[in-house]
Amino acid sequence: MHAARIASGTGISGIAQGYKTRFLQDEDGQLQDTHSIAAGLDYVGVSPILADLHEEEKVRFELARDTEVIEAHSLLMKQEGIIAALESSHALACAFREMGKYTPDDAIIINISGR
């Protein structure tokens, strides 16, 4: 169970709740159950704007498992004293996973919400 509509490749184009985008749905178009540790990401669909940007290859989506999110959240809290929202911690988990691709001169900027 997850809520990754685009990164997992399981989101299917459909119409629900008055808009067209990618949703987690079965072959009959029935919306599936989702799960995310972050309440703000636990939704069956994705923004139509984000779906369009993905199709135009202007953004890249990644997924993070709950355990990675908790580890990233804890690391930021311990190292920087910042308590990020779990939604933002998904971005942190992906960035931490990709750190080996960058040099010390590179910069990664992540906008973090939280407390």
KESEDREN-185370 format. One record per atom (N, C-alpha, C): y, x, z; residue in three letters. Coordinates in steps of 0.001 Angstrom, whole numbers, plus 500000, padded with zeros to 6 digits. Layout:
N
YXZALA
...
# end
This chain:
115
498810500844500000MET
500000500000500000MET
501232500874500000MET
502201500499499225HIS
503435501248499107HIS
504512500329498547HIS
505688500857498378ALA
506780500102497761ALA
507375500879496594ALA
506665501872496087ALA
507174502691494981ALA
506950501967493665ALA
508015501409493127ARG
507894500633491900ARG
507905501506490656ARG
508736502530490618ILE
508877503348489422ILE
508130504669489549ILE
508299505381490658ALA
507684506703490806ALA
506165506636490708ALA
505574505557491175SER
504120505437491132SER
503621504936489780SER
504535504441488954GLY
504151503912487649GLY
503520502539487705GLY
503582501874488855THR
502946500565488995THR
503909499400488825THR
505201499677488743GLY
506169498604488539GLY
506087498054487128GLY
506055496734487024ILE
505942496064485734ILE
507205495235485516ILE
507716495271484296SER
508897494486483966SER
508597493007484154SER
509520492319484807GLY
509333490894485046GLY
510629490259485501GLY
510579488964485689ILE
511739488212486176ILE
511340487516487465ILE
512132487735488507ALA
511910487073489795ALA
513250486960490499ALA
513420485929491264GLN
514622485730492057GLN
515883485821491212GLN
515780485428489947GLY
516948485336489088GLY
517355486592488347GLY
516564487633488382TYR
516920488836487627TYR
515686489534487071TYR
515911490309486003LYS
514838491040485342LYS
514906492507485745LYS
513770493029486177THR
513659494438486541THR
512181494788486637THR
511872495887487320ARG
510485496283487549ARG
510073495808488945ARG
508950495115488988PHE
508413494584490238PHE
506971495040490409PHE
506511495097491641LEU
505091495264491920LEU
504487493873491779LEU
503655493693490772GLN
503087492380490513GLN
501697492524489908GLN
500942491442489987ASP
499602491478489389ASP
499682491060487923ASP
498524490995487267GLU
498484490682485839GLU
498987489275485524GLU
499024488396486532ASP
499552487048486344ASP
501042486947486678ASP
501655488069487045GLY
503076488066487384GLY
503375487687488824GLY
502338487571489655GLN
502538487248491067GLN
502965488507491816GLN
504012488392492610LEU
504537489543493336LEU
503536490022494384LEU
503401491343494494GLN
502447491971495408GLN
503077492221496776GLN
502245492455497763ASP
502714492890499070ASP
503149494347498966ASP
504099494741499805THR
504567496118499826THR
504513496664501237THR
504669497974501324HIS
504792498626502629HIS
505686499846502480HIS
506604499989503409SER
507379501213503545SER
507767501345505004SER
507791502571505475ILE
508239502821506840ILE
509716502471507000ILE
510444502459505880ALA
511872502138505868ALA
512065500700505406ALA
512594499864506273ALA
512752498447505955ALA
513574498231504684ALA
514564499072504445GLY
515412498927503270GLY
514711499251501961GLY
513551499869502029LEU
512787500200500822LEU
511549499322500659LEU
511307498458501622ASP
510119497610501619ASP
510416496314500867ASP
510589496449499554TYR
510891495296498709TYR
510086495427497425TYR
509706494336496862VAL
508805494307495714VAL
509474494719494399VAL
510788494706494332GLY
511498495055493101GLY
512430496230493286GLY
513024496653492178VAL
513995497736492187VAL
515244497225491474VAL
516382497771491811SER
517637497372491178SER
517524497441489656SER
517984496412488941PRO
517959496475487476PRO
518745497670486930PRO
519804498048487610ILE
520596499205487177ILE
519763500479487278ILE
519052500649488396LEU
518211501835488561LEU
517059501834487555LEU
516468500681487305ALA
515389500600486323ALA
515898501017484942ALA
517091500574484582ASP
517686500928483296ASP
517982502429483218ASP
518557502986484277LEU
518838504420484288LEU
517551505233484147LEU
516483504763484766HIS
515188505445484639HIS
514681505388483197HIS
514767504219482583GLU
514306504077481202GLU
515118504944480245GLU
516406505157480552GLU
517263506014479729GLU
517116507492480097GLU
516208507790481041GLU
515948509144481531GLU
517198509822482093GLU
518021509036482779LYS
519226509571483416LYS
519017509823484900LYS
517957509268485463VAL
517590509530486857VAL
516075509748486913VAL
515664510432487953ARG
514247510704488185ARG
513882510121489541ARG
512800509411489601PHE
512341508829490855PHE
511126509578491365PHE
511080509789492658GLU
509945510420493323GLU
509518509509494456GLU
508321509721494943LEU
507875508948496104LEU
507573509884497252LEU
507655509342498440ALA
507337510108499648ALA
506448509245500540ALA
505434509824501050ARG
504518509126501959ARG
505146509061503355ARG
504709508087504134ASP
505267507886505468ASP
505230509152506317ASP
504127509892506259THR
504017511105507085THR
505058512144506677THR
505307512298505365GLU
506327513244504890GLU
507718512811505356GLU
507956511519505335VAL
509263510982505736VAL
509516511250507217VAL
508523511022508032ILE
508667511263509476ILE
508887512749509750ILE
508150513611509051GLU
508327515060509230GLU
509732515496508814GLU
510221515000507690ALA
511574515353507220ALA
512630514838508181ALA
512442513624508657HIS
513364513014509621HIS
513430513856510890HIS
512271514249511402SER
512195515052512628SER
512814516433512434SER
512557517060511281LEU
513103518386511014LEU
514633518362510988LEU
515214517404510299LEU
516677517303510250LEU
517247517058511645LEU
516573516211512411MET
517045515906513759MET
516988517146514650MET
515911517901514567LYS
515755519089515399LYS
516691520219514969LYS
516820520424513652GLN
517607521557513155GLN
519110521300513151GLN
519504520062512829GLU
520928519766512646GLU
521483518737513636GLU
520617518078514396GLY
521077517051515329GLY
521521515774514638GLY
521108515593513390ILE
521482514399512620ILE
520293513445512604ILE
520552512191512978ILE
519506511178512938ILE
519717510370511662ILE
518979510722510633ALA
519104510047509339ALA
518344508729509356ALA
518796507805508541ALA
518036506573508338ALA
516725506935507646ALA
515709506132507839LEU
514423506412507206LEU
514516506315505687LEU
515419505489505170GLU
515628505427503724GLU
516102506789503206GLU
517088507378503880SER
517590508698503497SER
516539509778503709SER
515702509600504702SER
514656510581504987SER
513639510681503857SER
513518509644503040HIS
512670509730501848HIS
513226510793500904HIS
514536510799500707ALA
515163511807499841ALA
514991513197500427ALA
515132513307501733LEU
514935514601502392LEU
513516515106502159LEU
512520514229502316ALA
511127514638502137ALA
510894515187500733ALA
511449514520499753CYS
511281514987498361CYS
512006516312498142CYS
513193516441498686ALA
513945517696498538ALA
513213518846499218ALA
512699518623500420PHE
511959519673501126PHE
510723520081500336PHE
510070519113499703ARG
508881519390498895ARG
509224520286497694ARG
510428520146497164GLU
510832520886495964GLU
511591522180496259GLU
511784522521497508MET
512597523687497873MET
512155524976497178MET
510874525158496943GLY
510367526375496315GLY
510846526583494890GLY
511366525539494264LYS
511857525639492885LYS
513257526245492798LYS
513903526389493934TYR
515309526796493933TYR
515505528177494545TYR
516648528783494228THR
517014530072494803THR
518000529833495936THR
518250530839496767PRO
519232530673497844PRO
520643530360497331PRO
520920530672496068ASP
522244530378495509ASP
522375528939495019ASP
521267528216494886ASP
521302526829494448ASP
521731525929495610ASP
522271524784495257ALA
522678523805496273ALA
522027522472495968ALA
521522521828497012ILE
520980520478496915ILE
521877519608497778ILE
522388518554497199ILE
523268517645497943ILE
522563516310498094ILE
522429515860499325ILE
521818514580499614ILE
522779513767500487ILE
523134512601500014ASN
523975511696500792ASN
523090510988501804ASN
523403511152503083ILE
522553510626504142ILE
523270509518504897ILE
522557508413505082SER
523047507356505955SER
522250507426507244SER
522756506830508280GLY
522045506831509546GLY
522967506725510724GLY
522565507383511825ARG
523353507280513053ARG
523904508641513410ARG
# end
